[in-house]
Amino acid sequence: MQQRLDPDAEQSFAWADDYSPTASVAATFQILPGTSFVANGASAARDAALTTVSAEVKWRNGFSLAGPFEGEFSNVRRSHAGKGVARCQW
């Protein structure tokens, strides 16, 4: 007897455009007048491609395997993450 498979897949792609990629903020201590400073951080990418892909296979006996992936790709950084999931329901 053969188990029936129910495959499922999803994907999404997006483009992110940051109009202000600089990472600086001005701060002031209210209790001490005249003491302000600027904190600078790492620059963000002006344009980035975002992606999410996931796939899942379910068997009739309650066992399933899934694997999602997320990524951000730009000229400043590349980050990606994924995981694998095994599930048994009864």
Buried (B, 14 or more C-beta within 10 A) or exposed (E): EEEEEEEEEEEEEEEEEEEEBEEEEEEEEEEEEEEEEEEEEEEBBBEBBBBEBBBBBBEEEEBBEBBBBBBBBBEBEEEEEEEEEEEEEE
